[in-house]
């Protein structure tokens, strides 16, 4: 059934791409087609700061590949090895996501968060689901999965016999569910480390690039950094299929057209920017009260509000590329308050209480608070919080002692970096809770109109948007 549906999709869409582009865009020039994993690999390597690197793509499935190893050098990208459908680490995680009562291709990150609350006591059962070989490859046992032939289900009755009854959507989460999530996470980490080591052995490179949906698993990424053997690791911030569009463009630019490549640090703020006049008009249209401040005063006042345990929407500059808010479309709060995680979940995000919030910290001070020896600008690593600091930032310290860290450099995001500095001057802790500016089930806000609607529809206390500090209550002397 799955193969049939994929073929139907190919006929309906894939074979008609040229005609659709010509009809809708009026473009009659050449159209190039990049394979799915090639697009992922290009998005990681060609956007990386490396002249050469091993490249590992791990996801559900693209065409037939589920895991592919490449070697990138200069403007070249050479495929070395691939694992094919139905053996898939991404589909293993997706199948257990469905079994645990969450949405496939949407809620895998919830399972990763839930895993921290459990113990991997189902590891022996998981050894029946997946075999990891000495060369880093793996194979799934098809007896436990149905996604190969059933378009409505990911797992078979054999999985239920092995692990017990599946959890229905919305049902209470029990200790068994947490332990199954922990076991899944443990085997995923083991498989990712084995794959990384195989890339190291095959390429001899000291650099690794990661892409594909599984590369969003920041806990597994941290294990790859610690145990994979590479000196440096770059994870594409839009590691999933949205990043493949960038990869296809970079592949066409460098591989098809032979353009030279200059490695450089990737800047994730690629989205739209809105001018002060447009923001001002939006605020006036909604009858909002605001102050107009220079950057230094905006940072100082915002830091004071957050110190008082108030929640601030932060809308500045170009929107981030990828699924993480990185200080352009963020909700910010006080990590020093033990209650703030629960307050944010209940008042603003309307989401499950077991999901953690990420800390943002100046890059140059990250090692003071986290066991981190490198930048983590895209929230794709989860190091341990230093034991002597966990009590100072309880609302960003996960139950397992880790945190999904964003390091902020002065060069790439000077305004957000300055805000962190102002909060540090007030509290002695230059760390903020940084979560995406949206509510559950909605995308991150993009435009001023999106930001104002989210601000007014939640218990966010203040909105710092451009040069404007906005309140729901009248300011004295506000314009």
C-alpha positions as CSV (number, residue, x, y, z in Angstrom):
1,X,0.0,0.0,0.0
2,X,2.8,2.4,0.9
3,X,4.7,1.6,-2.4
4,X,1.5,2.1,-4.3
5,X,0.8,5.5,-2.7
6,X,4.4,6.6,-3.3
7,X,4.0,5.6,-7.0
8,X,0.7,7.5,-7.2
9,X,2.4,10.6,-5.7
10,X,5.3,10.3,-8.2
11,X,2.9,10.1,-11.1
12,X,0.7,13.0,-9.9
13,X,3.4,15.3,-8.8
14,X,7.0,14.2,-9.6
15,X,6.6,13.5,-13.3
16,X,4.7,16.8,-13.8
17,X,7.2,19.1,-12.0
18,X,8.5,20.7,-15.2
19,X,5.0,21.4,-16.5
20,X,3.9,22.9,-13.1
21,X,6.9,25.2,-13.0
22,X,6.3,26.3,-16.5
23,X,2.6,26.9,-15.9
24,X,2.8,28.6,-12.5
25,X,6.1,30.5,-12.8
26,X,6.5,31.0,-16.5
27,X,9.9,29.4,-16.4
28,X,10.8,27.4,-19.4
29,X,14.5,26.8,-18.6
30,X,16.2,23.6,-17.5
31,X,14.9,21.8,-14.3
32,X,17.3,19.6,-12.4
33,X,16.3,16.8,-10.0
34,X,18.4,16.0,-6.9
35,X,17.9,12.8,-5.0
36,X,16.5,13.2,-1.6
37,X,19.6,12.2,0.4
38,X,21.8,14.1,-2.0
39,X,19.8,17.3,-1.1
40,X,20.1,16.6,2.6
41,X,23.9,16.0,2.3
42,X,24.3,19.1,0.2
43,X,22.4,21.2,2.7
44,X,24.8,20.1,5.4
45,X,28.2,20.0,3.7
46,X,27.9,23.0,1.4
47,X,26.5,25.1,4.3
48,X,29.3,23.9,6.7
49,X,32.5,25.7,7.6
50,X,34.6,22.6,6.4
51,X,36.8,22.3,3.4
52,X,36.3,18.5,3.6
53,X,34.1,16.3,5.8
54,X,32.3,13.0,6.2
55,X,28.5,13.5,5.7
56,X,25.9,11.4,7.3
57,X,22.2,11.6,6.4
58,X,19.7,9.6,8.5
59,X,15.9,9.9,8.1
60,X,12.8,7.9,7.5
61,X,13.2,7.3,3.7
62,X,14.0,9.2,0.6
63,X,13.4,7.4,-2.6
64,X,14.8,4.1,-1.2
65,X,17.7,5.3,0.9
66,X,17.2,5.6,4.7
67,X,20.8,6.3,5.7
68,X,23.6,7.5,3.4
69,X,27.2,8.2,4.0
70,X,29.0,10.8,1.8
71,X,32.4,12.4,1.6
72,X,32.5,16.1,0.8
73,X,35.6,17.9,-0.5
74,X,35.6,21.4,-1.9
75,X,32.6,21.5,-4.2
76,X,32.3,17.7,-4.6
77,X,30.0,15.4,-2.8
78,X,30.6,11.6,-3.3
79,X,28.3,8.9,-2.0
80,X,30.1,6.1,-0.2
81,X,27.4,3.8,1.3
82,X,23.7,3.7,1.9
83,X,21.2,1.6,3.8
84,X,17.8,1.1,2.1
85,X,14.2,0.8,3.0
86,X,12.6,-0.9,4.9
87,X,15.6,-0.8,7.3
88,X,15.3,2.7,8.7
89,X,16.3,4.3,12.0
90,X,13.8,7.1,11.3
91,X,11.0,4.7,10.7
92,X,11.9,2.8,13.9
93,X,11.6,6.0,15.9
94,X,8.4,6.9,14.0
95,X,6.8,3.5,14.6
96,X,7.5,3.8,18.4
97,X,6.2,7.4,18.3
98,X,2.9,6.0,17.0
99,X,2.9,3.2,19.5
100,X,3.3,5.7,22.3
101,X,0.3,7.6,21.2
102,X,2.0,10.6,19.4
103,X,1.8,11.8,15.8
104,X,4.2,10.4,13.3
105,X,6.5,12.9,11.5
106,X,5.5,15.5,14.0
107,X,5.9,14.4,17.7
108,X,9.2,12.5,17.7
109,X,10.8,15.3,19.6
110,X,8.2,14.7,22.4
111,X,9.3,11.1,22.6
112,X,12.9,12.3,23.0
113,X,11.8,14.6,25.9
114,X,9.7,11.9,27.5
115,X,12.7,9.5,27.3
116,X,14.6,11.5,30.0
117,X,11.9,10.5,32.5
118,X,12.3,6.8,32.0
119,X,14.9,4.0,32.3
120,X,16.0,1.9,29.3
121,X,14.7,-1.3,30.9
122,X,13.3,-2.6,27.5
123,X,16.8,-2.8,25.8
124,X,16.6,-6.6,25.5
125,X,13.2,-6.3,23.8
126,X,14.6,-3.6,21.4
127,X,17.4,-6.0,20.5
128,X,14.7,-8.0,18.8
129,X,13.6,-4.9,16.8
130,X,16.9,-3.8,15.5
131,X,20.3,-5.3,15.0
132,X,23.4,-3.1,14.8
133,X,26.3,-4.6,13.0
134,X,30.0,-4.1,13.6
135,X,30.4,-2.0,10.4
136,X,27.8,0.5,11.8
137,X,25.0,-0.7,9.5
138,X,21.7,-2.0,11.0
139,X,18.7,-4.0,10.1
140,X,15.1,-4.0,11.4
141,X,13.1,-7.1,12.1
142,X,10.1,-6.7,9.7
143,X,8.0,-9.0,11.9
144,X,7.3,-6.1,14.3
145,X,6.5,-3.4,11.7
146,X,3.7,-2.9,9.2
147,X,4.6,0.3,7.4
148,X,5.9,-1.7,4.5
149,X,2.4,-2.9,3.5
150,X,-0.2,-1.0,5.7
151,X,-0.7,2.7,4.9
152,X,-2.7,3.1,8.2
153,X,-0.3,1.6,10.7
154,X,3.4,1.7,11.5
155,X,3.7,-1.4,13.7
156,X,2.3,-4.9,13.8
157,X,0.5,-6.8,16.5
158,X,3.8,-8.5,17.3
159,X,5.1,-5.2,18.7
160,X,2.2,-5.1,21.0
161,X,2.8,-8.6,22.1
162,X,6.4,-7.7,22.8
163,X,6.0,-4.4,24.6
164,X,2.4,-4.5,25.9
165,X,-0.7,-2.5,24.8
166,X,-0.1,0.7,22.8
167,X,-0.9,4.0,24.4
168,X,-3.9,5.8,22.8
169,X,-3.6,9.5,21.9
170,X,-4.4,11.6,24.9
171,X,-4.2,8.7,27.4
172,X,-2.3,9.0,30.6
173,X,1.4,8.5,30.3
174,X,2.6,5.6,32.5
175,X,6.0,4.5,33.8
176,X,6.1,1.8,31.1
177,X,5.7,4.4,28.3
178,X,8.5,6.5,29.7
179,X,10.8,3.4,29.9
180,X,10.0,2.4,26.3
181,X,10.8,5.9,25.2
182,X,14.1,5.7,27.1
183,X,14.9,2.4,25.5
184,X,14.1,3.7,22.0
185,X,16.3,6.7,22.7
186,X,19.2,4.6,24.0
187,X,19.2,2.3,20.9
188,X,19.0,5.4,18.6
189,X,22.0,6.9,20.3
190,X,23.9,3.6,19.9
191,X,23.0,3.4,16.2
192,X,24.0,7.0,15.5
193,X,27.4,6.6,17.3
194,X,28.0,3.4,15.3
195,X,27.2,5.1,12.0
196,X,29.4,8.1,12.9
197,X,32.3,5.8,13.7
198,X,31.8,4.0,10.4
199,X,32.0,7.3,8.6
200,X,35.2,8.1,10.4
201,X,36.8,4.8,9.4
202,X,35.6,5.1,5.8
203,X,36.7,8.7,5.1
204,X,39.5,9.4,7.6
205,X,38.1,13.0,7.9
206,X,38.1,14.7,11.3
207,X,34.9,16.6,10.4
208,X,31.3,15.3,10.3
209,X,28.2,16.9,8.9
210,X,24.7,15.6,9.9
211,X,21.4,16.0,8.2
212,X,18.0,14.2,7.9
213,X,15.2,14.2,10.3
214,X,17.1,12.0,12.9
215,X,19.7,14.8,13.1
216,X,17.1,16.8,15.1
217,X,17.7,14.4,18.0
218,X,20.0,16.7,19.9
219,X,20.6,14.0,22.6
220,X,21.9,11.6,20.0
221,X,23.9,14.4,18.4
222,X,25.7,15.0,21.7
223,X,26.6,11.3,21.9
224,X,28.0,11.5,18.4
225,X,30.1,14.5,19.5
226,X,31.3,12.8,22.6
227,X,31.9,9.3,21.3
228,X,31.9,9.4,17.5
229,X,35.6,10.3,17.2
230,X,35.3,13.5,15.2
231,X,37.0,16.7,16.1
232,X,34.2,18.9,14.8
233,X,30.6,18.3,14.0
234,X,28.2,20.5,12.0
235,X,24.4,19.8,12.1
236,X,22.3,21.5,9.5
237,X,19.8,23.7,11.5
238,X,17.0,22.7,9.1
239,X,18.0,19.1,9.1
240,X,14.6,17.8,8.0
241,X,12.9,18.0,4.7
242,X,12.5,21.8,4.8
243,X,16.3,22.0,4.6
244,X,16.4,19.8,1.6
245,X,15.2,22.7,-0.5
246,X,18.3,24.6,0.4
247,X,20.4,21.5,-0.3
248,X,18.9,21.1,-3.8
249,X,19.8,24.7,-4.6
250,X,23.3,24.3,-3.3
251,X,23.7,21.0,-5.2
252,X,22.7,22.7,-8.4
253,X,25.0,25.6,-7.8
254,X,28.1,23.7,-6.9
255,X,27.7,20.2,-8.5
256,X,25.6,20.9,-11.6
257,X,27.0,24.4,-12.5
258,X,30.5,23.9,-11.0
259,X,30.5,27.0,-8.9
260,X,33.5,27.3,-6.5
261,X,32.8,27.0,-2.8
262,X,34.2,29.1,0.0
263,X,33.5,27.4,3.4
264,X,32.0,29.8,6.0
265,X,30.0,29.7,9.2
266,X,26.3,29.3,8.4
267,X,23.9,32.1,9.3
268,X,20.4,30.9,10.1
269,X,18.6,34.2,9.9
270,X,17.5,33.9,6.2
271,X,13.9,34.8,6.6
272,X,11.9,38.0,6.1
273,X,12.6,41.3,7.9
274,X,10.0,44.0,8.6
275,X,10.7,47.7,8.8
276,X,9.9,50.0,11.7
277,X,7.2,51.8,9.8
278,X,5.3,48.5,9.1
279,X,5.7,47.4,12.7
280,X,4.5,50.8,14.0
281,X,1.4,50.7,11.7
282,X,0.5,47.2,13.0
283,X,0.7,48.3,16.6
284,X,-1.4,51.4,16.0
285,X,-4.0,49.4,14.1
286,X,-4.4,47.2,17.2
287,X,-4.6,50.2,19.5
288,X,-1.5,49.0,21.5
289,X,0.4,51.0,24.0
290,X,4.2,51.1,23.4
291,X,7.5,52.9,24.0
292,X,10.1,53.6,21.3
293,X,13.6,52.8,22.6
294,X,17.1,52.6,21.3
295,X,18.7,49.2,21.3
296,X,20.6,49.6,24.6
297,X,17.5,50.8,26.4
298,X,15.3,48.1,24.8
299,X,17.7,45.4,26.1
300,X,18.0,46.9,29.5
301,X,14.2,47.2,30.0
302,X,13.5,43.8,28.6
303,X,16.1,42.2,30.9
304,X,14.4,44.0,33.9
305,X,11.0,42.6,32.9
306,X,12.3,39.1,32.6
307,X,14.1,39.4,36.0
308,X,10.7,40.2,37.5
309,X,9.4,36.8,36.1
310,X,7.5,38.5,33.3
311,X,7.3,36.7,29.9
312,X,8.4,38.7,26.8
313,X,7.8,38.0,23.1
314,X,11.0,38.9,21.2
315,X,10.6,39.8,17.5
316,X,13.8,41.2,15.9
317,X,15.4,41.2,12.5
318,X,15.2,38.4,10.0
319,X,13.3,35.3,10.9
320,X,15.3,32.1,11.6
321,X,15.6,29.3,9.0
322,X,14.5,25.9,10.4
323,X,12.3,24.8,13.3
324,X,14.1,26.5,16.2
325,X,13.6,30.0,17.5
326,X,17.2,31.4,17.8
327,X,16.6,34.9,19.1
328,X,14.6,36.4,16.2
329,X,11.1,35.0,16.9
330,X,11.4,33.9,20.5
331,X,9.5,33.9,23.8
332,X,11.9,34.7,26.6
333,X,11.7,34.1,30.3
334,X,13.7,33.8,33.5
335,X,15.5,30.4,33.9
336,X,16.3,31.2,37.5
337,X,12.7,30.8,38.6
338,X,11.9,27.2,39.5
339,X,8.2,27.7,38.5
340,X,8.8,29.3,35.1
341,X,8.8,26.1,33.1
342,X,5.3,25.2,34.4
343,X,4.1,28.8,34.0
344,X,5.2,28.9,30.3
345,X,3.6,25.6,29.6
346,X,0.3,26.5,31.3
347,X,-0.1,30.2,30.3
348,X,1.6,30.5,26.9
349,X,2.6,27.3,25.1
350,X,-0.3,25.1,26.2
351,X,1.7,21.9,25.8
352,X,2.7,18.8,27.7
353,X,4.4,19.4,31.1
354,X,7.3,16.9,30.5
355,X,8.8,18.9,27.6
356,X,11.9,21.0,28.4
357,X,12.8,24.5,27.5
358,X,16.1,25.5,26.0
359,X,18.6,28.0,27.4
360,X,20.3,30.7,25.4
361,X,23.8,31.8,26.7
362,X,26.6,33.9,25.3
363,X,28.9,31.7,23.4
364,X,32.0,32.9,25.3
365,X,30.3,32.0,28.7
366,X,28.6,28.7,27.7
367,X,31.3,26.5,29.3
368,X,30.7,28.1,32.7
369,X,27.2,26.6,32.8
370,X,27.3,23.6,30.5
371,X,29.6,20.7,29.8
372,X,30.2,22.1,26.3
373,X,33.5,22.6,24.5
374,X,32.2,24.0,21.2
375,X,29.5,26.4,19.9
376,X,25.9,25.2,19.7
377,X,24.2,28.0,17.7
378,X,21.2,26.0,16.5
379,X,20.0,24.1,19.7
380,X,21.1,20.8,18.2
381,X,23.3,19.6,21.1
382,X,22.2,18.6,24.6
383,X,25.2,18.7,27.0
384,X,24.9,18.3,30.7
385,X,24.4,21.3,32.9
386,X,27.3,21.7,35.2
387,X,26.5,20.4,38.7
388,X,27.4,23.6,40.4
389,X,25.1,25.6,38.1
390,X,22.0,23.4,37.8
391,X,20.4,25.0,40.9
392,X,20.8,28.5,39.4
393,X,19.0,27.7,36.2
394,X,16.3,25.1,37.2
395,X,13.8,25.9,34.5
396,X,16.2,25.0,31.7
397,X,17.8,22.0,33.4
398,X,16.0,18.8,32.2
399,X,15.2,16.0,34.6
400,X,18.2,14.0,33.3
401,X,20.6,17.0,34.0
402,X,21.0,18.0,30.4
403,X,19.9,21.1,28.4
404,X,19.3,21.8,24.7
405,X,21.7,24.7,24.6
406,X,21.8,27.7,22.2
407,X,25.1,29.5,22.2
408,X,24.8,33.1,21.0
409,X,27.7,34.9,19.4
410,X,28.2,38.6,19.4
411,X,29.1,38.6,15.7
412,X,26.0,36.7,14.4
413,X,23.3,38.1,16.7
414,X,24.6,41.3,18.5
415,X,21.2,42.4,19.8
416,X,20.3,39.1,21.4
417,X,23.8,38.8,22.7
418,X,23.5,42.2,24.3
419,X,20.2,41.3,26.0
420,X,21.8,38.2,27.5
421,X,24.6,40.5,28.8
422,X,22.0,42.9,30.3
423,X,20.2,40.0,32.1
424,X,23.6,38.7,33.3
425,X,24.4,42.2,34.7
426,X,21.2,42.2,36.7
427,X,21.1,38.6,38.0
428,X,24.7,37.3,37.6
429,X,23.3,34.6,35.2
430,X,23.6,35.5,31.5
431,X,21.1,32.8,30.5
432,X,17.5,33.1,29.3
433,X,14.8,30.6,28.5
434,X,14.4,30.7,24.7
435,X,11.3,29.0,23.2
436,X,9.6,29.5,19.9
437,X,7.2,32.4,19.5
438,X,4.0,30.5,18.9
439,X,1.5,28.4,20.7
440,X,0.9,24.6,20.4
441,X,-0.2,23.6,17.0
442,X,0.7,26.8,15.2
443,X,3.9,27.7,13.3
444,X,6.4,30.2,14.6
445,X,5.3,33.8,14.1
446,X,6.7,35.4,11.0
447,X,5.1,38.9,10.5
448,X,4.3,41.7,12.9
449,X,0.6,40.7,12.5
450,X,1.4,37.2,13.6
451,X,3.4,38.4,16.6
452,X,0.7,40.7,17.8
453,X,-2.0,38.1,17.4
454,X,0.0,35.6,19.4
455,X,0.8,38.3,22.0
456,X,-2.8,39.2,22.5
457,X,-4.1,35.6,22.5
458,X,-1.8,34.4,25.3
459,X,-0.5,35.5,28.7
460,X,2.7,36.9,27.3
461,X,3.3,40.0,29.3
462,X,5.3,42.3,27.0
463,X,6.3,42.3,23.4
464,X,9.7,43.7,22.2
465,X,9.2,44.1,18.5
466,X,11.8,46.1,16.6
467,X,12.4,49.4,18.5
468,X,9.0,49.1,20.3
469,X,8.3,47.7,23.8
470,X,4.6,46.9,23.8
471,X,2.4,46.4,26.8
472,X,-1.2,45.3,27.2
473,X,-1.7,48.1,29.7
474,X,-1.2,51.8,28.9
475,X,2.3,53.3,29.3
476,X,2.7,56.8,30.7
477,X,3.8,58.9,27.8
478,X,3.4,56.0,25.3
479,X,2.9,56.7,21.6
